[in-house]
């Protein structure tokens, strides 16, 4: 499974809990598309090769279909990545 860096807009509540709201994905033509995160199915803390991350399983609306994506927030570096498993549905459609 590959991990690709992505742009995410997130909010934090007063307890410091993070909630991703939007994600930006690049299509085959290298154009950026922004998607609203419709809902968060689950989130949990994990250690990925000893690195603390927050994993979010989210749904986005893409081409009229609800798509499930997995994004990780690296707690120490504050970076977001999307888990890519070779399926086309997690990339933005071409124009």
N, C-alpha and C positions, 0 to 999 in steps of 0.2 A: 504494500500500500504506500502510495506517494503522498507527500504533504507539500502543498503549494501555498506560499504567502498570499494573503488577501487583505483588502481594506475592509474594515468593519466599523460601523458607528454603534457605540454601546452607551448605556447609561448605568449609573451606580446609585443604589439607594443609600439611605443614611447609615445602614449597617455595613456598607461597603460591598454588597452583593452586586455582581455584574450581570447585565442583561443585554445581549446583542439585539439591535433593532434593524439594521440594514447591512447588507453585504454587497460588495462590488466584485463582479466576475468578468474575466476577459474572454471574448469569443475567439473563434479561429482567425478572424481578421484583426485581432489585437484591439478591438474596440471594447470599451468598458461599459458594462450594464449594471445598474444598481437595482437590487431586489429588496423588498420589505420582508423581514422575517415575520411570517404570519403567526407562528407559535413555536414555543420551545417544548419539545416532547419530553426531554429530560436533560439534566445537567449533573455532572459529578466531577469531583476532584480525582485526578489520576497522577501517577508518576510514569512518564514516558522516558524510558532509558535513564531513570534517576532524576529527570527534570519534572518539577511540579507544573501541571497544566490543569485547566478547567475544560472539560469536554462538554460541548453542547450539541445535542441532536435537535435540529430545527427543520421547519417546513417553510419553503418559499414557493411563491406562485411563479411558474415559468412556462411561457407559451400556453397559458390557460390550464395548466396541470399543476397540482400540488406535488412538489419534489422534496424529498428528505435529504438533508445534507448534514455532515458532521464537521464542526469547526472546533479548533482548540485555541485557547488563550494561554500563552506561555507566561506564567505569573512573574517570573524574574525579569524577563526581557520585554514584557508587555507587547508581544507580537502575536498576530493571529495567523493561523494556517487552516486550510481546508483539506480534509482527507479525500484523496482522489484514488478511486479503484478502477479506473479505466472506462467507467460508464460515461456516455456523452451527456446524460441528463443533468450533470452538475456543472456543465459549462454553458455559457450564454449562447443563445441561438444566433446564427449569422443572419445578417440583414438581406 
